[in-house]
Amino acid sequence: MSHYPIMLDLEGKDAVVIGGGKVANRKIKSLVEAGAKVTVVSPRVNENVKKLVQREQINWIKKQAEAEDYQDAFVVIAATNDPDVNQCIAAQTRKNQLVNVVDDPGTGNFSVPAKLSRGRLTIAVSTGGASPIIAKRIRDELAQTYDSTYEEYMDYLFDCRQKIKRMTINEPEKQKLLEECTSFWEKKS
């Protein structure tokens, strides 16, 4: 299976997570961090999910999921501990929805890679479902190379790029200035 990697803006988009356990909690947390409007559908949720509900960061519908609970969601994540339920959820979603089935990534139409964030820098590692453990190891190795100083570096490069874009010079000159900004920071470090 081939994949098309993208960065997705979920700010204000409806996301429904079916399930309330440990795996669902990880998915919920990253959706909240991405700015999605998250609803959890599950008869029970763990303490971490309850805290998000208490802080009013997510909504919780305390029941077994039904198709109408997620039919209008932009993103649907089937994260129950029952593979049959997860399959049923995937089968009931619409063509235009993004669907992730945590225990069978091939059933949905997207998977969530291991992610490293340093401010504006995001590095994603995927093994196409072969080994999430290896993806996390590679991410952790990359974290040593791309340490917290990259957050400041990305902000510097962003500012440079914004200023250069506003300049009334030709594209080759803009490209040269962008290269110089990158080189300047690398020499400074």
C-alpha positions in Angstrom: 0.0 0.0 0.0 1.3 3.4 -0.9 0.8 6.4 1.4 0.5 10.2 0.8 1.9 12.0 3.8 0.2 15.3 4.7 0.0 17.8 7.5 -3.7 18.4 8.4 -5.2 21.5 9.9 -7.8 20.3 12.4 -8.5 23.6 14.1 -12.2 23.7 15.0 -12.9 20.5 13.0 -15.2 17.8 14.5 -13.4 14.7 15.6 -15.1 11.7 17.2 -13.1 9.1 19.1 -15.0 5.9 19.9 -13.4 4.3 23.0 -12.1 5.6 26.3 -9.1 3.6 27.2 -5.3 4.1 27.1 -5.0 4.1 23.3 -8.1 6.3 22.9 -6.6 8.7 25.4 -3.4 9.1 23.3 -5.5 9.8 20.2 -7.8 12.3 22.1 -4.8 14.1 23.5 -3.2 14.7 20.1 -6.5 15.8 18.6 -7.0 18.3 21.4 -3.4 19.6 20.8 -4.2 20.0 17.1 -7.2 22.2 18.0 -10.0 19.7 17.0 -13.4 19.8 18.6 -13.3 16.3 20.2 -16.2 14.2 21.2 -15.7 10.8 22.9 -18.3 8.1 22.6 -17.9 5.3 25.1 -19.7 3.9 28.1 -16.6 4.2 30.2 -13.4 6.3 30.0 -10.2 6.3 31.9 -9.2 8.9 34.5 -7.1 10.9 32.0 -10.1 11.3 29.6 -12.3 12.2 32.6 -9.9 15.0 33.4 -10.2 16.4 29.9 -14.0 16.3 30.2 -13.9 18.1 33.6 -11.7 20.8 32.1 -14.2 21.1 29.3 -11.6 20.3 26.6 -13.7 17.5 25.2 -17.3 16.2 25.2 -18.2 12.8 26.4 -21.2 10.8 25.2 -21.6 8.0 27.8 -22.9 5.1 25.7 -22.2 2.6 23.0 -21.4 4.3 19.7 -24.0 4.3 16.9 -23.5 5.6 13.4 -25.3 8.9 14.0 -22.8 9.7 16.7 -20.0 10.1 14.1 -21.7 10.5 10.7 -21.0 14.2 10.5 -17.5 14.2 12.0 -14.5 15.2 9.9 -12.3 12.7 11.7 -13.4 9.4 13.2 -11.1 7.2 15.3 -12.2 3.7 16.2 -10.2 3.0 19.4 -12.2 0.4 21.3 -10.7 -2.8 22.6 -13.1 -4.8 20.4 -11.8 -5.4 16.8 -15.3 -6.3 15.6 -16.7 -3.0 16.9 -13.9 -1.1 15.3 -14.5 -2.8 12.0 -18.2 -2.0 12.3 -17.5 1.7 12.9 -15.2 1.8 9.9 -17.9 0.2 7.7 -20.5 2.8 8.8 -18.4 5.8 8.0 -18.9 7.9 4.9 -16.5 8.2 1.9 -15.6 11.8 2.7 -14.5 11.1 6.4 -11.0 10.5 7.6 -11.1 7.2 9.5 -8.5 5.6 11.7 -8.9 2.1 13.1 -6.3 1.8 15.8 -6.0 -2.0 15.7 -6.1 -2.4 11.9 -4.7 0.7 10.1 -5.5 -0.8 6.7 -9.2 -0.7 7.4 -9.3 3.1 7.8 -8.0 5.6 5.3 -5.3 7.1 7.4 -2.8 6.2 10.1 -1.1 8.4 12.7 2.7 8.3 12.6 5.1 8.7 15.5 5.6 12.5 15.8 8.3 14.8 17.0 7.5 18.5 17.4 9.9 21.3 17.9 7.8 24.4 17.5 7.1 24.9 13.8 9.1 21.7 13.0 7.2 18.5 12.8 8.9 15.2 11.9 6.6 12.2 11.4 7.8 8.6 11.2 5.7 5.8 9.9 6.4 2.1 9.1 3.1 1.6 7.3 1.8 -0.4 10.2 4.7 -2.8 10.2 6.1 -1.7 13.6 4.9 1.2 15.6 7.6 0.4 18.1 10.3 0.9 15.5 8.7 4.2 14.4 8.8 5.4 18.0 12.5 4.4 18.3 13.4 6.3 15.2 11.4 9.3 16.4 13.3 9.2 19.7 16.7 9.0 17.9 15.7 12.0 15.8 14.8 13.9 19.0 18.5 13.8 20.0 19.6 15.4 16.7 16.7 17.8 16.4 16.7 19.1 20.0 14.8 22.0 21.6 17.0 24.6 19.9 15.2 23.8 16.7 12.1 25.6 18.0 14.0 28.9 18.1 15.7 28.1 14.7 12.3 27.5 13.0 10.9 30.8 14.4 14.0 32.6 13.1 13.6 31.0 9.6 9.9 31.8 9.6 10.6 35.4 10.3 13.3 35.6 7.6 11.0 34.0 5.1 8.2 36.4 5.8 10.5 39.4 5.4 12.0 38.0 2.2 8.6 37.2 0.7 7.7 40.9 1.1 10.8 42.1 -0.7 10.5 43.4 -4.3 13.3 41.3 -5.7 13.3 38.4 -8.2 12.9 34.7 -7.1 16.5 33.7 -7.5 17.6 36.5 -5.2 14.9 35.6 -2.7 16.1 32.0 -2.8 19.7 33.1 -2.2 18.7 35.1 0.8 16.8 32.2 2.3 19.9 30.0 1.8 21.9 32.7 3.6 19.5 32.8 6.5 19.8 29.0 6.9 23.6 29.1 6.7 23.9 32.0 9.1 22.1 30.1 11.8 24.0 26.9 11.2 27.4 28.8 11.5 26.1 30.5 14.7 25.3 27.2 16.4 
